[in-house]
Amino acid sequence: MIVYCATSNPGKLREFQLAAPDFDVRKLPNPDPPPDETGDTFEHNAMEKAVAYGQHVEGYLFADDSGLEVDALNGAPGVQSARYAGEHATDTDNNALLLKNLAGVANRTARFVCVIALVKDGKPVKTFRGSVEGRILDGPRGSGGFGYDPLFFHEPFGCTFGEAPIGDKMLVSHRAQALSAMFSFLRQLPS
Ligand code: IMP
């Protein structure tokens, strides 16, 4: 089955394609700029994106919204994760601000959250949520992954997501869980 995805983030696209070898996951060739993410939940923003992009394709399309929730920061950066340090912030900017805001803070528990929204012919079908627990280190470790991965220490791995091979991250990640739920749902549909 062909399933379209809408993302301009190469890190995410790689993870989408690794998640389900039995599906033909295709990126929209020339997606319009995404709608502003105005909602205060991952569900709202993911569905807004999926509906906007889904207008351009027949059949199934999914979009995700994801981010990092830090307990000591009351869930921030949350839905603002990509723009934590400003509208055009880089991963380096966002990571630096996170470390600054956590300076001297003992409780470093955090989780990555991902919500995938699925639409068919541009109409909402369902959302799927995944999350993975970790803690934020005092400085980056590893150069793999993207975003906050080098700061995110995952206890069962004994290393950060930036140090872990992508195949290992895909076994446990928030995005992998949400994708797996979506692909299970799609596999159950009558053909
Ligand atoms: P989105 O494109 O609005 O979903 O923003 C996601 C942002 O959350 C990314 O730009 C990263 O900063 C962060 N993020 C989400 N998932 C991950 C991940 O798997 N690793 C590291 N950072 C992530």
Residues whose N, C-alpha, C, O or C-beta is under 5 A from the ligand:
A	BS01	IMP	D64 D65 S66 G67 L68 S81 A82 F146 G147 Y148 D149
